[in-house]
Amino acid sequence: MHRRRKHEVYALSKENLYRTAAYVTAFSVAEKAFGFLYRIILSRTLGSEGVGLYQVALSVFAVLATAAASGIPMTVSRLITKYRARNNQKAQQSVVAAALVAALCFSVPAFCLLFFGHEWFDFLFSDPRCMSILLILLPSLTFNSVYSVIRGVLWGNKQFIPYCVIDLIEELTMIGAGVLLVTTMTDVFDGARRAAVAIVISYLVSFTLSGIYFFAKGGRLNNPRRQLKPLLSSALPITGMRTSNAIVNSAISLLLPARLIAAGFTSSEAMSEIGIAMGMSMPILSIPSTLIGSLALVMVPELAENFFRGEHEKLRDNIERAIKVTVLIACLLIPPLFVLGVDVGELLFSSTRGGEIIRNCCFMLLPMSLGMITNSILNSLGYEKRTCAYFFIGAAATLACVWFLPQYVGVYALMIGMAASSVITMTLNLTFIAKKSKEKVRYLKHTLVATASMVPAIVFGCLLRDLFGKLMPALPAAILCGCILLAAEGLFILALGLARPQWVKVLVRKS
């Protein structure tokens, strides 16, 4: 009887895992949708010049924000999980205090240095107006750093719904404040500054709400001294990797136009190609990251808890489940993007070229998705330095492609570089997981079958698109084709046994 009851509890925990992942995904999709709508409003209100000023300043702020706190949430989450498994409440409180000290020790000096000594950094911008916008954004650095700590506490305690609610409120605040402020602008520069003020207001709201929630739920702080070293040893590699990623992206933004021009493109043509690839195609190709990011968010504390409790069988099951669900997400989305990529480009961006890039590059979603989830798996198990090392290997491959390939393939050099980086990272991560797992992780057969299932889906989708294209206008034809194709893929996957019908029941079941 006891053994049976234990099994039932474990099964229920798996249901909660899927249900929570579904809720987090729904919130994330809603947040991304609102953000996309806001970008459309800004682009139409500010114009290309205003958006350019805003984005350039924001890109530098993103590097600062990444350097300040990007490694803290995941590290705090893992350490909270570790000490919660050991029922050590004081250590949990010390972790939070240590994380606050670490976050503020970077964000406050960075704010002071840039705010009071900004003349020393004017060389960063070709347009001095960007520095003015950056100075407006700087207070957000501290707000975001503190919120990142509380975010990690929420993750570690598996309180994902409050986190999602706060993030959604932050996004809606930015949109509301941005619309109210930008619509009363005097010129594009004033509009860009007002958009920056909206960001500050939104970060202040998330900072305030998270602080209130933390202390209202009994959150306390303790002596941070003993936890500073383990926190920094874990957070710094993650921060270094993500900061390096931001720097690499900036380097690519500077290097790619120069290499395209060297390959024979005019300056205008080069910027146009980059705009299409990075501004139109990549946001669509990044859609799976929203879904997989939600899954990773839920899985990290679960995997960390299994690891620290020595529950090797559960750990293996959860790793397998994370990889298999990731593969399914990618394999479900690739056929519609291949079949309807050109339609998406034309309907959303009025760009056939953007649609062609979506169609031709959609297959990179599988290694990108697997690279993303396996990075999260390794980080949750405490191998942050390993993932950091693998990132640099992948980044080197991307930069090499951007340097050498534009003369042969144009802007596709960037896509090839990203695909190569993802394949390298995915392979290294999976090899290391297999090496370190005490229980054999089985996912290869599932991955091969799911990948093979894309072939009939693509053939069916192409036939369906041609048929509907002859019977109705482009927009309803694309929407109807996409819906039928996704439904057919889902049924096919269930028929192949790649997913279990009860997964669907769990995801839609009410709490």
C-alpha positions as CSV (number, residue, x, y, z in Angstrom):
1,M,0.0,0.0,0.0
2,H,2.8,2.4,0.9
3,R,4.7,1.7,-2.3
4,R,1.5,2.3,-4.4
5,R,0.7,5.6,-2.6
6,K,4.3,6.8,-3.3
7,H,3.9,6.0,-7.0
8,E,0.6,7.9,-7.1
9,V,2.2,11.0,-5.6
10,Y,5.1,10.9,-8.1
11,A,2.6,10.6,-11.0
12,L,0.7,13.6,-9.7
13,S,3.9,15.6,-9.6
14,K,4.5,14.8,-13.2
15,E,1.0,16.1,-14.0
16,N,1.7,19.3,-12.1
17,L,5.0,19.6,-14.1
18,Y,3.2,19.6,-17.4
19,R,0.4,21.8,-16.2
20,T,2.7,24.4,-14.8
21,A,4.7,24.3,-18.1
22,A,1.5,24.9,-20.0
23,Y,0.6,27.9,-17.8
24,V,4.1,29.4,-18.0
25,T,4.0,29.0,-21.8
26,A,0.6,30.7,-22.0
27,F,1.8,33.7,-20.0
28,S,5.0,33.8,-22.0
29,V,3.1,33.7,-25.3
30,A,0.8,36.5,-24.1
31,E,3.8,38.6,-23.0
32,K,5.5,38.1,-26.4
33,A,2.4,39.0,-28.3
34,F,1.9,42.2,-26.4
35,G,5.6,43.0,-26.9
36,F,5.3,42.5,-30.6
37,L,2.2,44.7,-30.8
38,Y,4.2,47.4,-28.9
39,R,7.1,47.3,-31.3
40,I,4.6,47.8,-34.2
41,I,3.2,50.9,-32.4
42,L,6.7,52.3,-31.7
43,S,7.8,51.8,-35.3
44,R,4.8,53.6,-36.7
45,T,5.0,56.4,-34.1
46,L,8.8,57.0,-33.9
47,G,9.7,56.2,-37.4
48,S,12.9,54.5,-38.5
49,E,15.2,57.2,-37.0
50,G,13.5,57.2,-33.6
51,V,13.4,53.4,-33.4
52,G,17.1,53.3,-34.4
53,L,18.1,55.7,-31.6
54,Y,16.0,53.7,-29.2
55,Q,17.4,50.3,-30.2
56,V,21.0,51.4,-30.2
57,A,20.8,52.7,-26.7
58,L,18.8,49.7,-25.6
59,S,21.4,47.3,-27.0
60,V,24.1,48.8,-24.8
61,F,21.8,48.8,-21.8
62,A,21.0,45.1,-22.5
63,V,24.8,44.3,-22.2
64,L,24.9,46.1,-18.9
65,A,21.8,44.4,-17.6
66,T,23.1,41.0,-18.7
67,A,26.5,41.6,-17.0
68,A,24.7,42.8,-13.8
69,A,22.4,39.9,-13.1
70,S,21.9,37.4,-15.9
71,G,23.5,34.5,-14.0
72,I,21.8,35.3,-10.7
73,P,18.2,33.9,-11.2
74,M,19.3,30.4,-12.3
75,T,22.0,30.2,-9.6
76,V,19.7,31.4,-6.8
77,S,17.1,29.0,-8.1
78,R,19.5,26.0,-8.0
79,L,20.9,26.9,-4.5
80,I,17.4,27.5,-3.1
81,T,16.4,24.1,-4.4
82,K,19.5,22.5,-2.9
83,Y,18.9,23.9,0.6
84,R,15.2,23.4,0.5
85,A,15.8,19.7,-0.2
86,R,18.0,19.8,3.0
87,N,15.4,21.8,4.9
88,N,18.0,24.5,5.6
89,Q,16.0,27.7,5.8
90,K,18.9,29.9,7.1
91,A,21.1,28.9,4.1
92,Q,18.2,29.9,1.8
93,Q,18.0,33.3,3.4
94,S,21.8,33.7,3.2
95,V,21.6,32.8,-0.6
96,V,19.1,35.6,-1.1
97,A,21.2,38.1,0.8
98,A,24.4,37.1,-1.0
99,A,22.6,37.5,-4.4
100,L,21.4,41.0,-3.5
101,V,24.9,42.0,-2.4
102,A,26.4,40.6,-5.7
103,A,23.8,42.2,-7.9
104,L,24.0,45.6,-6.2
105,C,27.9,45.6,-6.1
106,F,27.8,45.7,-9.9
107,S,24.7,47.6,-10.8
108,V,25.1,50.6,-8.4
109,P,28.8,51.3,-9.4
110,A,27.9,50.8,-13.1
111,F,25.1,53.3,-12.7
112,C,27.3,55.9,-10.9
113,L,30.2,55.5,-13.4
114,L,28.0,56.0,-16.5
115,F,25.7,58.6,-15.0
116,F,28.5,60.9,-13.6
117,G,31.2,60.0,-16.1
118,H,29.3,59.5,-19.3
119,E,31.6,61.8,-21.2
120,W,34.2,59.1,-21.0
121,F,31.9,56.7,-22.9
122,D,30.6,59.0,-25.7
123,F,32.8,57.1,-28.1
124,L,30.4,54.2,-27.9
125,F,27.8,56.0,-30.1
126,S,28.2,57.6,-33.4
127,D,25.1,59.7,-32.6
128,P,25.4,61.5,-29.2
129,R,21.6,61.4,-28.7
130,C,21.9,57.7,-27.9
131,M,23.9,58.5,-24.8
132,S,21.1,60.7,-23.5
133,I,18.6,57.8,-23.9
134,L,21.0,55.4,-22.2
135,L,21.3,57.8,-19.2
136,I,17.5,57.7,-18.8
137,L,17.6,53.9,-18.8
138,L,20.3,53.5,-16.2
139,P,18.1,53.5,-13.1
140,S,16.5,50.3,-14.5
141,L,19.8,48.6,-14.0
142,T,19.4,48.5,-10.2
143,F,15.6,47.7,-10.3
144,N,16.2,44.8,-12.7
145,S,19.2,43.5,-10.6
146,V,17.1,43.3,-7.4
147,Y,14.1,41.7,-9.3
148,S,16.4,39.1,-10.8
149,V,17.3,37.9,-7.3
150,I,13.6,37.5,-6.3
151,R,12.9,35.9,-9.6
152,G,15.5,33.2,-8.7
153,V,13.8,32.7,-5.3
154,L,10.4,32.2,-7.0
155,W,11.9,29.7,-9.5
156,G,13.6,27.8,-6.7
157,N,10.4,27.5,-4.7
158,K,8.5,26.6,-7.9
159,Q,6.3,29.7,-7.6
160,F,6.1,30.2,-11.4
161,I,2.6,31.7,-11.6
162,P,3.5,34.8,-9.4
163,Y,6.7,35.3,-11.5
164,C,4.6,35.1,-14.7
165,V,2.0,37.5,-13.4
166,I,4.7,40.1,-12.4
167,D,6.4,39.8,-15.7
168,L,3.1,40.3,-17.6
169,I,2.3,43.3,-15.5
170,E,5.8,44.7,-16.2
171,E,5.2,44.3,-20.0
172,L,1.7,45.8,-19.8
173,T,3.0,48.7,-17.8
174,M,5.7,49.4,-20.3
175,I,3.1,49.3,-23.2
176,G,0.6,51.5,-21.3
177,A,3.2,54.1,-20.2
178,G,4.9,54.0,-23.6
179,V,1.8,54.7,-25.6
180,L,0.7,57.5,-23.3
181,L,4.2,59.2,-23.3
182,V,5.2,58.6,-27.0
183,T,1.9,59.9,-28.4
184,T,2.6,63.3,-26.9
185,M,6.2,63.6,-28.2
186,T,7.5,66.7,-29.9
187,D,10.0,65.0,-32.2
188,V,11.6,61.6,-32.8
189,F,14.4,62.1,-30.3
190,D,11.9,63.2,-27.6
191,G,9.8,60.1,-28.5
192,A,12.8,57.8,-28.1
193,R,13.5,59.3,-24.6
194,R,9.9,58.9,-23.6
195,A,10.0,55.2,-24.7
196,A,13.0,54.8,-22.4
197,V,11.1,56.4,-19.5
198,A,8.4,53.8,-20.1
199,I,11.0,51.1,-19.6
200,V,12.2,52.6,-16.3
201,I,8.6,52.8,-15.0
202,S,7.9,49.1,-15.9
203,Y,11.1,47.9,-14.2
204,L,10.2,50.0,-11.1
205,V,6.8,48.3,-11.0
206,S,8.3,44.7,-11.2
207,F,10.8,45.7,-8.6
208,T,8.1,46.9,-6.2
209,L,5.7,44.1,-6.8
210,S,8.3,41.4,-6.4
211,G,9.6,43.0,-3.2
212,I,6.2,43.2,-1.7
213,Y,5.4,39.6,-2.6
214,F,8.8,38.3,-1.2
215,F,8.3,39.9,2.2
216,A,4.5,39.2,2.3
217,K,5.3,35.5,1.9
218,G,7.7,35.5,4.8
219,G,10.9,36.2,2.9
220,R,13.9,37.0,5.1
221,L,17.5,37.8,4.8
222,N,20.5,36.3,6.7
223,N,24.3,36.8,6.8
224,P,25.4,36.5,3.2
225,R,29.1,35.8,3.9
226,R,29.1,32.0,3.6
227,Q,27.0,31.9,0.4
228,L,28.9,34.6,-1.6
229,K,31.6,32.2,-2.8
230,P,29.3,29.3,-4.0
231,L,26.9,31.9,-5.5
232,L,29.6,33.7,-7.5
233,S,31.4,30.5,-8.6
234,S,28.1,29.4,-10.1
235,A,26.7,32.7,-11.3
236,L,29.8,34.2,-12.9
237,P,30.2,31.5,-15.6
238,I,26.5,31.9,-16.6
239,T,26.8,35.7,-16.5
240,G,30.1,35.5,-18.5
241,M,28.4,33.3,-21.1
242,R,25.4,35.5,-21.5
243,T,27.3,38.7,-21.5
244,S,29.7,37.3,-24.1
245,N,26.6,36.3,-26.1
246,A,25.4,39.9,-26.0
247,I,28.9,41.1,-27.0
248,V,29.1,38.5,-29.8
249,N,25.7,39.7,-31.1
250,S,27.0,43.3,-31.1
251,A,30.2,42.2,-32.8
252,I,28.1,40.4,-35.5
253,S,26.0,43.5,-36.0
254,L,29.2,45.5,-36.7
255,L,31.1,42.8,-38.6
256,L,28.4,41.4,-41.0
257,P,27.7,44.7,-42.9
258,A,31.5,45.2,-43.4
259,R,31.9,41.6,-44.8
260,L,28.8,42.0,-47.0
261,I,30.2,45.2,-48.4
262,A,33.6,43.5,-49.0
263,A,31.7,40.8,-50.8
264,G,30.3,43.3,-53.3
265,F,27.1,44.6,-51.7
266,T,26.5,48.4,-51.5
267,S,26.1,49.8,-48.0
268,S,22.4,50.2,-48.5
269,E,22.0,46.6,-49.8
270,A,24.0,45.3,-46.9
271,M,21.9,47.1,-44.3
272,S,18.7,46.0,-46.1
273,E,19.8,42.3,-46.1
274,I,20.6,42.5,-42.4
275,G,17.3,44.2,-41.6
276,I,15.4,41.5,-43.3
277,A,17.4,38.6,-41.7
278,M,17.7,39.9,-38.2
279,G,14.6,42.2,-37.9
280,M,12.1,40.0,-39.8
281,S,13.2,36.4,-40.2
282,M,14.9,35.8,-36.9
283,P,12.0,36.9,-34.7
284,I,9.8,34.2,-36.4
285,L,12.5,31.6,-36.2
286,S,12.9,32.4,-32.5
287,I,9.3,31.4,-31.7
288,P,10.2,27.9,-30.3
289,S,12.5,29.6,-27.8
290,T,9.4,31.0,-26.1
291,L,7.9,27.6,-25.7
292,I,11.2,25.8,-24.8
293,G,12.2,28.6,-22.4
294,S,9.0,28.0,-20.5
295,L,9.7,24.3,-20.3
296,A,13.3,25.0,-19.2
297,L,12.1,27.4,-16.5
298,V,9.9,24.7,-15.0
299,M,12.4,21.9,-15.4
300,V,15.5,23.6,-13.9
301,P,14.4,23.5,-10.2
302,E,12.9,20.0,-10.7
303,L,16.2,18.6,-12.1
304,A,18.2,20.4,-9.4
305,E,16.0,18.8,-6.7
306,N,16.4,15.3,-8.3
307,F,20.2,15.8,-8.5
308,F,20.7,17.0,-4.9
309,R,18.4,14.3,-3.5
310,G,20.3,11.6,-5.4
311,E,17.2,10.6,-7.3
312,H,19.0,9.3,-10.4
313,E,16.0,7.5,-11.9
314,K,13.7,10.5,-11.6
315,L,16.5,12.7,-12.9
316,R,16.9,10.5,-16.0
317,D,13.2,10.5,-16.6
318,N,12.9,14.3,-16.4
319,I,15.9,14.8,-18.6
320,E,14.4,12.4,-21.2
321,R,11.1,14.1,-20.9
322,A,12.6,17.6,-21.4
323,I,14.6,16.5,-24.5
324,K,11.6,14.6,-26.0
325,V,9.2,17.5,-25.5
326,T,11.7,19.9,-27.0
327,V,12.2,17.7,-30.1
328,L,8.4,17.5,-30.5
329,I,8.0,21.3,-30.3
330,A,10.7,21.8,-33.0
331,C,9.4,19.1,-35.3
332,L,5.8,20.4,-35.0
333,L,6.8,23.9,-36.0
334,I,9.3,23.2,-38.8
335,P,6.9,21.9,-41.4
336,P,4.4,24.9,-41.1
337,L,7.3,27.3,-41.3
338,F,8.7,25.5,-44.4
339,V,5.4,25.4,-46.2
340,L,4.1,28.8,-45.1
341,G,7.4,30.7,-44.7
342,V,7.0,32.9,-47.8
343,D,3.4,33.6,-46.8
344,V,4.5,34.7,-43.3
345,G,7.1,37.0,-44.7
346,E,4.7,38.6,-47.1
347,L,1.8,38.9,-44.7
348,L,3.7,40.2,-41.7
349,F,6.5,42.2,-43.3
350,S,5.5,42.6,-46.9
351,S,8.8,40.9,-47.7
352,T,9.2,37.9,-50.0
353,R,12.9,37.8,-49.2
354,G,12.2,37.6,-45.5
355,G,9.8,34.7,-46.1
356,E,12.4,32.9,-48.2
357,I,14.9,33.1,-45.4
358,I,12.3,31.7,-42.9
359,R,11.6,28.8,-45.3
360,N,15.2,28.0,-46.1
361,C,16.4,28.2,-42.5
362,C,13.6,26.7,-40.5
363,F,15.4,23.4,-40.1
364,M,18.0,25.0,-37.8
365,L,15.2,25.1,-35.2
366,L,15.9,21.5,-34.1
367,P,19.6,22.0,-33.1
368,M,18.8,25.5,-31.7
369,S,16.1,24.0,-29.5
370,L,18.1,21.1,-28.3
371,G,21.1,23.4,-27.6
372,M,18.9,25.6,-25.5
373,I,17.3,22.9,-23.4
374,T,20.5,21.0,-22.8
375,N,22.2,24.2,-21.7
376,S,19.5,24.6,-19.1
377,I,19.9,20.9,-18.0
378,L,23.6,21.3,-17.5
379,N,23.2,24.6,-15.6
380,S,20.6,23.0,-13.3
381,L,23.1,20.2,-12.5
382,G,25.8,22.7,-11.6
383,Y,27.9,22.5,-14.8
384,E,27.8,26.2,-15.6
385,K,31.5,26.4,-16.5
386,R,31.1,23.6,-19.0
387,T,28.2,25.3,-20.8
388,C,30.3,28.5,-20.8
389,A,33.2,26.7,-22.5
390,Y,30.9,25.1,-25.1
391,F,29.3,28.5,-25.8
392,F,32.6,30.0,-26.7
393,I,33.3,27.2,-29.1
394,G,30.0,27.7,-30.8
395,A,30.4,31.5,-30.9
396,A,33.8,31.0,-32.6
397,A,32.1,29.0,-35.3
398,T,29.5,31.7,-35.8
399,L,32.1,34.5,-36.1
400,A,34.1,32.3,-38.5
401,C,31.1,31.8,-40.8
402,V,30.3,35.5,-40.7
403,W,33.8,36.4,-41.6
404,F,34.5,33.8,-44.4
405,L,31.1,33.0,-46.0
406,P,29.4,36.3,-47.1
407,Q,31.2,36.3,-50.4
408,Y,29.6,33.0,-51.2
409,V,26.2,33.0,-49.6
410,G,25.5,36.6,-48.6
411,V,23.5,37.2,-45.4
412,Y,22.9,33.4,-45.1
413,A,26.4,33.3,-43.6
414,L,24.8,34.5,-40.4
415,M,22.2,31.7,-40.5
416,I,24.8,29.1,-41.3
417,G,26.9,30.3,-38.4
418,M,24.0,30.1,-36.0
419,A,23.2,26.6,-37.2
420,A,26.8,25.5,-36.9
421,S,27.0,26.9,-33.4
422,S,23.8,25.2,-32.4
423,V,24.9,21.8,-33.7
424,I,28.3,22.1,-31.9
425,T,26.7,23.1,-28.6
426,M,23.9,20.5,-28.9
427,T,26.4,17.7,-29.6
428,L,28.8,18.7,-26.9
429,N,26.0,19.1,-24.3
430,L,24.3,15.7,-25.2
431,T,27.7,13.9,-25.1
432,F,28.5,15.4,-21.7
433,I,25.0,14.5,-20.3
434,A,25.4,10.9,-21.5
435,K,28.9,10.8,-19.9
436,K,27.8,12.1,-16.5
437,S,24.4,10.4,-16.2
438,K,24.3,7.4,-13.8
439,E,21.2,6.2,-15.6
440,K,21.3,6.0,-19.4
441,V,19.3,8.8,-21.0
442,R,17.3,7.4,-24.0
443,Y,16.2,10.0,-26.6
444,L,17.9,9.0,-29.9
445,K,15.1,6.8,-31.3
446,H,12.5,9.3,-30.3
447,T,14.5,12.1,-32.0
448,L,15.1,10.1,-35.2
449,V,11.4,9.1,-35.6
450,A,10.2,12.7,-34.9
451,T,12.6,14.1,-37.4
452,A,11.5,11.5,-40.0
453,S,7.9,12.4,-39.4
454,M,8.5,15.9,-40.8
455,V,8.9,14.5,-44.3
456,P,5.3,13.4,-44.9
457,A,4.1,16.5,-43.0
458,I,6.0,18.8,-45.4
459,V,4.7,16.9,-48.5
460,F,1.2,17.0,-47.2
461,G,1.5,20.7,-46.3
462,C,2.8,21.7,-49.7
463,L,-0.1,19.9,-51.5
464,L,-2.6,21.5,-49.1
465,R,-1.1,25.0,-49.6
466,D,-1.3,24.6,-53.4
467,L,-4.9,23.4,-53.2
468,F,-6.1,26.2,-50.9
469,G,-4.1,28.8,-52.9
470,K,-6.3,28.0,-55.9
471,L,-9.6,28.2,-54.0
472,M,-9.2,31.3,-51.7
473,P,-7.1,34.5,-51.1
474,A,-3.6,34.2,-49.6
475,L,-4.4,35.1,-46.0
476,P,-7.3,32.6,-45.3
477,A,-5.5,30.0,-47.4
478,A,-2.3,30.3,-45.2
479,I,-4.3,30.3,-41.9
480,L,-6.5,27.3,-42.9
481,C,-3.5,25.4,-44.2
482,G,-1.5,26.0,-41.0
483,C,-4.3,24.9,-38.7
484,I,-5.0,21.7,-40.6
485,L,-1.3,20.9,-40.9
486,L,-0.7,21.4,-37.2
487,A,-3.7,19.2,-36.3
488,A,-2.6,16.5,-38.8
489,E,0.9,16.6,-37.3
490,G,-0.5,16.2,-33.8
491,L,-2.6,13.2,-34.7
492,F,0.4,11.7,-36.6
493,I,2.7,12.1,-33.6
494,L,0.1,10.5,-31.3
495,A,-0.3,7.6,-33.8
496,L,3.5,7.1,-33.9
497,G,3.6,7.0,-30.1
498,L,5.9,10.0,-29.8
499,A,3.5,11.7,-27.3
500,R,1.0,10.2,-25.0
501,P,-2.7,11.2,-25.1
502,Q,-2.7,11.8,-21.3
503,W,-0.1,14.6,-21.8
504,V,-2.9,16.6,-23.5
505,K,-5.3,15.8,-20.6
506,V,-2.8,17.0,-18.1
507,L,-2.1,20.3,-20.0
508,V,-5.7,21.2,-20.2
509,R,-6.9,20.0,-16.8
510,K,-7.9,22.7,-14.4
511,S,-6.0,23.1,-11.1
